[in-house]
């Protein structure tokens, strides 16, 4: 099931989206918007998980790996 929504985007952003569609990089605008939103949702979930690990610390046999990842992992911000 899906829900249709309306969004307003800057003309330049839509032009860039249309160029990706024309080049065949994505099937259509909907696919590009959906992929971008899903990526952002995963990024935010990872950021929350990293915050929990920093606050509570590791709690299993992967402690060394978790400590390394939380010390070397950076979240890209736009």
C-alpha positions, 0 to 999 in steps of 0.5 A: 500500500502507498500514500500519495503526498504533495511536496514543493521542491526548488526548481533546481532540485527538480531539474537535477532529479529530472536529469537523473531520470533522463540519464536512466539513473532512476526510473522516476522522481518517485523512486528517487524521493523514496530512496532518499527518504529511506536512506535518511531514515536508516541514517537517523536510526544508525545515529540513534543506535550509535548514541545508545552505544556511546551512552551505555557502552558495549555489553557482549563479546563484540565489545572491542569491535563496538568500541572501535566503530563508535570511535571511528564512525562519522555521520554525514550531515548535509 
